[in-house]
Amino acid sequence: MPEFCMTYEDGEKIAEFVNSFYAEADLIIIHCDGGISRSAGVAAAIMRVKEGFDDPIFNNRNKHPNMTCYLRTLKGFGYI
């Protein structure tokens, strides 16, 4: 079985965590070791679900969203 940087369960945990405080939060900080791929994928998914857009991440030349993280976070939210 191949290893992935993120599991479906991780996506569910992210969704549960974000949903638990999103209405009261002014800022969400998302990080990974490099801050270019995995955190960008998770951030883009949260933005897509909660704000309806993810262009600031996908249109940033310095970010390269990890699509596994993006899609598994969307799935965790029940968005896809």
LINMO-V75448 format. One record per run of one state. SS is the DSSP state (A for helix, B for strand, O for the rest). FROM is the first residue (numbers start at 1). LEN is the number of residues. Records with the same first field share a line. If there is no record, write none. Layout:
SS=FROM-LEN, FROM-LEN
//
This chain:
O=1-7, 25-13, 52-3, 59-8, 77-4
A=8-17, 38-14, 55-4, 67-10
//
